[in-house]
Amino acid sequence: MMQNDVVVVGGGISGLTLAYYCVQAGMKTTLLEKSDTIGGSFSSPQYSANGKKFWLELGAHTCYSSYQNLLDIVDSCGITETIIPREKVPFTLLVNDQIKSIVSQLNIVELLLNGLNIFKLKKDGQSVKSYYSKIVGEKNYNNVVSHFFNAVPSQKTDDFPADMMFKSREKRKDMLKNYTFKGGMQSVARVIAAKSGLNLFTSQDINSVKYENGLYEIRSANGGEYSAKKLVIATPSAVASKLLWDIHPDIANHLGQLKAAEVDSIGVIVRKENVKLQPVAAIISPNDLFFSIVSRDTVPDDNYRGFAFHFKPGLDDKAKRARITEVLGVSFSKIEHTISKINTVPSLRMGHHQWHEKSNAMLKGKKNLFLTGNYFGGMAIEDCVSRSKSEFERMKG
């Protein structure tokens, strides 16, 4: 059985960054990932044809100057020079299969009548719907704004805590306001994974976690065996609950209270000359089969265009293909490459702050168990990294 100081289960950005902190501190660290690639929602699959390469985001697609903890790691890994700006192309609406500007679909009078509330209202204790409908007006919220909020986690967000959707954070003045990386977001995950001192094993579906004689023993379905003094679980909450049920049933039960949604994403790559659609950052289509289409037009390419369709759950392949070709105005034979991915995103609800506080209180007495992910302080990339950093500080103790 491979012995370690720390074993991290889960190779998304939360698990990778906590593993990074551990390696930097000189701890013998092993990271175990269920799939055959690392990065989780940092997913930038590569496509190559005729000597030309193209990547497309199937998860997170933008970083911001306010992501200071992430930027510290980027600086330390020596990849700051790979940061590139995103082209200024519009976020749009699809109405009756016609591309429309956001402003054209808003009731300006209602917006003016409610807009000043932004200076008076507080987000604390408010849901997304209760807060933002008072800022933009109820009709504007229902007809336009709510659909943009739903597009962020690819699920209905009316009952999300308002202060967990978009946070105000201090910005790094030497950094672009929003940006990505030359090789896409996953290039950050790859660099962290390649960090000297980190033992990384993919295709490790963990099916057993035990705690005996002061050590965690972790076993995977394909026979991998690992032990460690400290265990980090960086998986969706339902998976973490299942893994911890036999050894920490109180925490497992607490984690099991959270709900999550699966984001069904299909990426399509098309030669530029085959798509007449004007460049866009994203397309939101109210009451459609998909929550959003996120475009690669923000990083233009000489040969290809890419579009990630984030579909609502329960659709068959035929329905998804038909909608893709309708929106892009191309036959499926003109689509050069397709990629599919499922991401898990938490379904936050009012009262989550209290759930979060209780989580921390329960973990306080567990000096060798650490939890990180996108379901604690928020879903943004920086929330994930911040959670990993705070758990590492608790680990150092």
C-alpha positions as CSV (number, residue, x, y, z in Angstrom):
1,M,0.0,0.0,0.0
2,M,1.4,3.4,-1.1
3,Q,2.0,5.5,2.0
4,N,1.7,9.3,1.9
5,D,1.4,12.4,4.2
6,V,-1.7,13.5,2.2
7,V,-4.1,11.8,-0.2
8,V,-6.4,14.0,-2.3
9,V,-9.4,12.4,-3.9
10,G,-10.6,14.5,-6.8
11,G,-8.6,16.1,-9.6
12,G,-10.7,19.2,-10.3
13,I,-9.3,22.7,-9.6
14,S,-10.2,22.4,-5.9
15,G,-8.3,19.1,-5.4
16,L,-5.4,20.3,-7.6
17,T,-4.8,23.5,-5.8
18,L,-5.0,21.9,-2.3
19,A,-2.5,19.3,-3.6
20,Y,-0.3,22.1,-4.9
21,Y,-0.2,23.8,-1.4
22,C,0.7,20.5,0.2
23,V,3.5,19.8,-2.2
24,Q,4.9,23.3,-1.7
25,A,5.0,22.6,2.0
26,G,7.1,19.5,1.5
27,M,4.3,16.9,2.1
28,K,4.3,13.6,0.3
29,T,1.1,14.0,-1.6
30,T,-0.9,11.7,-3.9
31,L,-3.9,12.9,-6.0
32,L,-6.4,10.4,-7.2
33,E,-8.8,11.2,-10.1
34,K,-11.7,9.1,-11.3
35,S,-11.6,10.1,-15.0
36,D,-8.7,9.7,-17.4
37,T,-8.0,13.4,-17.4
38,I,-7.5,16.1,-14.7
39,G,-9.1,19.5,-14.3
40,G,-12.8,18.8,-13.7
41,S,-14.6,21.9,-15.0
42,F,-11.3,23.1,-16.3
43,S,-11.9,21.2,-19.5
44,S,-10.3,22.4,-22.7
45,P,-10.2,19.3,-25.0
46,Q,-7.9,19.6,-28.0
47,Y,-8.7,18.9,-31.6
48,S,-6.0,18.5,-34.3
49,A,-6.5,18.2,-38.1
50,N,-4.1,18.7,-41.0
51,G,-1.5,20.1,-38.6
52,K,-3.8,22.7,-37.1
53,K,-4.8,22.6,-33.4
54,F,-7.9,24.0,-31.7
55,W,-9.2,23.8,-28.2
56,L,-12.7,24.4,-26.8
57,E,-13.9,25.0,-23.3
58,L,-16.5,22.6,-21.9
59,G,-16.6,24.1,-18.5
60,A,-15.2,27.2,-17.0
61,H,-14.2,29.7,-19.6
62,T,-13.1,32.9,-18.0
63,C,-10.8,34.1,-15.3
64,Y,-10.8,37.6,-13.7
65,S,-8.3,40.0,-12.1
66,S,-10.0,39.4,-8.8
67,Y,-8.9,35.7,-8.7
68,Q,-5.9,36.6,-6.6
69,N,-5.3,33.1,-5.0
70,L,-5.4,31.5,-8.4
71,L,-3.1,34.1,-9.9
72,D,-0.6,33.5,-7.1
73,I,-0.4,29.8,-8.2
74,V,-0.2,30.8,-11.9
75,D,2.7,33.1,-11.0
76,S,4.4,30.5,-9.0
77,C,4.1,27.9,-11.8
78,G,5.6,30.3,-14.3
79,I,2.7,30.5,-16.7
80,T,1.7,34.1,-16.3
81,E,3.0,34.8,-19.8
82,T,0.4,32.4,-21.2
83,I,-2.4,34.7,-20.1
84,I,-4.2,36.2,-23.1
85,P,-7.1,38.6,-23.3
86,R,-10.6,37.6,-24.4
87,E,-12.0,39.4,-27.5
88,K,-14.9,41.8,-26.8
89,V,-17.7,40.1,-28.5
90,P,-21.3,40.4,-27.2
91,F,-23.4,38.2,-25.0
92,T,-26.7,37.8,-26.8
93,L,-30.2,36.4,-26.6
94,L,-31.9,34.0,-29.1
95,V,-35.5,35.0,-29.5
96,N,-37.6,33.1,-32.1
97,D,-34.3,31.8,-33.5
98,Q,-33.1,35.3,-34.1
99,I,-30.1,36.8,-32.4
100,K,-31.0,39.8,-30.4
101,S,-29.1,42.2,-28.2
102,I,-29.8,42.2,-24.4
103,V,-30.8,45.8,-24.4
104,S,-33.4,45.3,-27.1
105,Q,-35.3,42.9,-24.9
106,L,-35.3,45.0,-21.8
107,N,-38.2,47.2,-20.7
108,I,-36.1,50.4,-20.3
109,V,-38.9,52.3,-18.4
110,E,-39.1,49.4,-15.8
111,L,-35.3,49.4,-15.6
112,L,-35.1,53.1,-14.9
113,L,-37.9,52.9,-12.3
114,N,-36.1,50.2,-10.3
115,G,-32.4,50.8,-11.1
116,L,-31.7,53.1,-8.1
117,N,-32.6,50.2,-5.7
118,I,-29.1,48.9,-6.4
119,F,-27.8,51.7,-4.0
120,K,-30.3,50.9,-1.3
121,L,-30.8,47.1,-1.2
122,K,-28.5,44.6,0.5
123,K,-27.9,41.1,-0.8
124,D,-27.7,39.6,2.7
125,G,-30.6,37.3,3.3
126,Q,-32.0,37.8,-0.2
127,S,-32.5,35.2,-3.0
128,V,-31.3,35.9,-6.5
129,K,-34.9,36.5,-7.5
130,S,-36.0,38.6,-4.6
131,Y,-32.9,40.9,-4.9
132,Y,-32.4,41.3,-8.7
133,S,-36.1,41.6,-9.5
134,K,-36.1,44.7,-7.4
135,I,-33.1,46.0,-9.3
136,V,-34.2,45.5,-12.9
137,G,-38.0,45.1,-12.4
138,E,-40.0,41.9,-12.2
139,K,-40.8,41.6,-15.9
140,N,-37.2,42.3,-16.9
141,Y,-36.0,39.7,-14.4
142,N,-38.5,37.0,-15.6
143,N,-38.1,37.7,-19.3
144,V,-34.4,38.4,-19.6
145,V,-32.1,38.6,-16.6
146,S,-33.1,35.4,-14.9
147,H,-32.1,33.4,-17.9
148,F,-28.5,34.8,-17.8
149,F,-28.3,33.8,-14.1
150,N,-29.6,30.3,-15.0
151,A,-26.9,30.0,-17.6
152,V,-24.0,30.4,-15.1
153,P,-24.6,27.0,-13.3
154,S,-27.0,25.6,-16.0
155,Q,-29.9,25.4,-13.7
156,K,-32.7,27.6,-12.3
157,T,-31.2,30.1,-9.8
158,D,-34.2,31.9,-8.4
159,D,-33.6,30.5,-4.9
160,F,-29.8,30.8,-4.9
161,P,-28.4,33.2,-2.2
162,A,-27.9,36.5,-4.0
163,D,-24.6,37.1,-2.4
164,M,-23.2,33.9,-3.7
165,M,-23.8,34.5,-7.4
166,F,-21.5,37.4,-8.1
167,K,-19.0,38.6,-5.5
168,S,-17.1,41.8,-5.2
169,R,-13.4,41.0,-4.7
170,E,-10.3,43.1,-4.7
171,K,-8.7,43.1,-8.1
172,R,-5.0,42.8,-9.1
173,K,-4.3,46.1,-10.9
174,D,-1.5,44.6,-13.0
175,M,-3.8,42.0,-14.5
176,L,-6.3,42.0,-17.4
177,K,-9.9,42.4,-16.1
178,N,-10.9,39.1,-17.7
179,Y,-8.7,36.6,-19.5
180,T,-8.0,33.0,-20.4
181,F,-4.8,31.1,-21.3
182,K,-3.1,30.2,-24.6
183,G,-4.0,26.5,-24.2
184,G,-7.4,27.1,-22.6
185,M,-8.3,26.8,-18.9
186,Q,-7.2,23.2,-18.6
187,S,-3.6,24.2,-19.3
188,V,-3.5,25.6,-15.7
189,A,-4.7,22.2,-14.3
190,R,-2.1,20.4,-16.4
191,V,0.7,22.6,-15.1
192,I,-0.3,22.1,-11.5
193,A,-0.6,18.3,-12.1
194,A,2.9,18.3,-13.5
195,K,4.3,19.9,-10.4
196,S,7.4,18.1,-9.1
197,G,6.6,16.1,-6.0
198,L,3.0,15.4,-6.8
199,N,2.0,11.8,-7.3
200,L,-0.9,11.7,-9.7
201,F,-3.0,8.7,-10.6
202,T,-6.0,9.0,-13.0
203,S,-8.7,6.4,-13.7
204,Q,-9.0,5.8,-10.0
205,D,-12.6,5.2,-9.0
206,I,-12.5,5.1,-5.2
207,N,-14.8,2.5,-3.7
208,S,-13.5,2.2,-0.2
209,V,-12.2,4.6,2.5
210,K,-11.3,3.3,6.0
211,Y,-9.6,4.8,9.0
212,E,-7.5,2.5,11.2
213,N,-4.6,3.1,13.6
214,G,-4.4,6.8,12.7
215,L,-4.2,6.2,8.9
216,Y,-6.7,6.6,6.1
217,E,-6.7,3.6,3.7
218,I,-8.1,4.4,0.3
219,R,-8.8,1.7,-2.4
220,S,-9.9,2.1,-6.0
221,A,-12.0,-0.2,-8.1
222,N,-9.0,-1.3,-10.2
223,G,-7.0,-2.4,-7.2
224,G,-5.1,0.8,-6.3
225,E,-4.2,1.0,-2.6
226,Y,-3.1,4.2,-0.8
227,S,-2.7,5.3,2.8
228,A,-2.2,8.7,4.4
229,K,-2.2,10.5,7.7
230,K,-4.4,13.2,6.2
231,L,-7.3,12.8,3.7
232,V,-8.7,15.5,1.4
233,I,-12.0,14.9,-0.4
234,A,-12.4,17.2,-3.4
235,T,-15.4,15.6,-5.1
236,P,-19.1,16.6,-5.5
237,S,-20.8,16.6,-2.2
238,A,-22.9,13.4,-2.9
239,V,-19.7,11.5,-3.8
240,A,-18.0,12.8,-0.6
241,S,-21.0,11.7,1.4
242,K,-20.8,8.2,0.1
243,L,-17.0,7.9,0.7
244,L,-17.3,9.1,4.3
245,W,-20.4,7.2,5.3
246,D,-18.7,4.4,7.2
247,I,-16.0,6.4,9.0
248,H,-17.7,9.9,9.5
249,P,-21.4,9.3,9.3
250,D,-22.3,12.7,10.9
251,I,-20.3,14.6,8.2
252,A,-21.6,12.2,5.5
253,N,-25.2,12.9,6.5
254,H,-24.5,16.6,6.5
255,L,-23.0,16.5,3.0
256,G,-25.9,14.4,1.8
257,Q,-28.3,17.3,2.4
258,L,-27.0,19.3,-0.5
259,K,-28.5,19.0,-4.0
260,A,-26.6,19.2,-7.3
261,A,-27.2,19.4,-11.0
262,E,-25.5,17.7,-13.8
263,V,-24.5,19.9,-16.7
264,D,-24.8,18.0,-20.1
265,S,-22.4,19.8,-22.4
266,I,-21.7,19.1,-26.1
267,G,-18.9,20.9,-27.9
268,V,-18.9,21.3,-31.6
269,I,-16.1,22.5,-33.9
270,V,-16.9,23.9,-37.3
271,R,-14.8,25.4,-40.0
272,K,-15.2,29.2,-40.0
273,E,-16.5,29.4,-43.6
274,N,-19.4,27.0,-42.7
275,V,-21.0,29.2,-40.0
276,K,-22.7,32.5,-40.9
277,L,-23.5,33.4,-37.3
278,Q,-21.8,36.7,-36.2
279,P,-19.1,36.4,-33.5
280,V,-20.6,36.1,-30.0
281,A,-19.3,35.4,-26.5
282,A,-22.4,33.4,-25.6
283,I,-26.1,32.9,-26.6
284,I,-28.9,32.6,-24.0
285,S,-32.2,31.3,-25.3
286,P,-35.1,31.6,-22.8
287,N,-37.1,28.4,-22.4
288,D,-35.0,26.5,-24.9
289,L,-33.5,23.0,-24.8
290,F,-30.2,24.5,-23.6
291,F,-29.2,27.0,-20.9
292,S,-26.5,28.6,-22.9
293,I,-24.1,28.3,-25.9
294,V,-20.6,29.5,-25.0
295,S,-18.5,30.4,-28.0
296,R,-14.7,30.2,-28.6
297,D,-15.1,33.5,-30.5
298,T,-13.5,35.2,-27.5
299,V,-10.3,33.6,-28.7
300,P,-10.6,33.8,-32.5
301,D,-8.9,31.2,-34.7
302,D,-8.0,31.4,-38.4
303,N,-9.6,28.1,-39.2
304,Y,-12.2,27.0,-36.8
305,R,-15.1,28.2,-34.6
306,G,-16.2,26.3,-31.5
307,F,-19.5,26.2,-29.5
308,A,-20.3,24.5,-26.2
309,F,-24.0,23.8,-25.8
310,H,-25.0,23.4,-22.2
311,F,-28.2,21.3,-22.5
312,K,-31.0,20.8,-20.0
313,P,-31.1,17.2,-18.6
314,G,-33.0,14.3,-20.0
315,L,-32.6,15.0,-23.7
316,D,-31.7,12.3,-26.2
317,D,-28.9,12.7,-28.7
318,K,-31.3,13.2,-31.7
319,A,-33.0,16.2,-30.0
320,K,-29.6,17.7,-29.1
321,R,-28.1,17.3,-32.6
322,A,-31.2,18.7,-34.2
323,R,-31.1,21.8,-32.0
324,I,-27.4,22.3,-32.6
325,T,-27.8,22.3,-36.4
326,E,-30.8,24.6,-36.2
327,V,-29.0,27.2,-34.2
328,L,-25.8,27.1,-36.1
329,G,-27.5,26.8,-39.5
330,V,-25.4,23.9,-40.7
331,S,-26.0,20.3,-41.5
332,F,-24.4,17.8,-39.0
333,S,-22.1,16.7,-41.8
334,K,-20.5,20.1,-41.7
335,I,-19.6,19.7,-38.0
336,E,-16.0,18.6,-38.0
337,H,-15.7,17.4,-34.4
338,T,-17.9,16.9,-31.3
339,I,-17.0,16.4,-27.7
340,S,-19.3,15.5,-24.7
341,K,-18.8,16.2,-21.0
342,I,-20.8,16.0,-17.8
343,N,-20.0,18.4,-15.0
344,T,-21.6,18.4,-11.6
345,V,-22.6,21.8,-10.2
346,P,-24.1,22.5,-6.7
347,S,-27.7,23.6,-6.4
348,L,-27.3,26.3,-3.7
349,R,-30.3,27.4,-1.7
350,M,-31.2,30.0,0.9
351,G,-29.8,28.8,4.2
352,H,-26.5,27.7,2.6
353,H,-24.5,30.0,4.7
354,Q,-25.7,28.3,7.8
355,W,-25.0,24.9,6.2
356,H,-21.5,26.1,5.4
357,E,-20.9,27.3,9.0
358,K,-22.1,24.0,10.4
359,S,-19.7,22.2,8.0
360,N,-16.7,24.1,9.3
361,A,-17.8,23.5,12.9
362,M,-18.1,19.7,12.3
363,L,-14.6,19.6,10.6
364,K,-13.0,21.6,13.4
365,G,-12.5,18.5,15.5
366,K,-11.4,16.3,12.5
367,K,-7.7,17.3,12.3
368,N,-6.9,14.8,9.6
369,L,-9.9,15.2,7.3
370,F,-10.3,18.1,4.9
371,L,-13.1,19.0,2.4
372,T,-12.9,21.3,-0.5
373,G,-15.0,22.0,-3.6
374,N,-17.4,24.4,-5.3
375,Y,-20.2,23.9,-2.8
376,F,-18.8,25.8,0.2
377,G,-18.3,29.6,-0.1
378,G,-19.4,29.8,-3.8
379,M,-19.1,28.2,-7.2
380,A,-16.6,30.6,-8.8
381,I,-13.1,29.4,-9.6
382,E,-11.7,31.7,-6.9
383,D,-14.1,30.4,-4.3
384,C,-12.8,26.9,-5.0
385,V,-9.2,27.9,-4.7
386,S,-9.9,30.0,-1.6
387,R,-11.6,27.0,0.1
388,S,-8.6,24.9,-0.7
389,K,-6.2,27.5,0.7
390,S,-8.3,27.8,3.9
391,E,-8.4,24.0,4.4
392,F,-4.6,23.9,3.9
393,E,-4.2,26.5,6.6
394,R,-6.3,24.4,8.9
395,M,-4.1,21.4,7.9
396,K,-0.9,23.2,8.9
397,G,-2.8,24.0,12.1
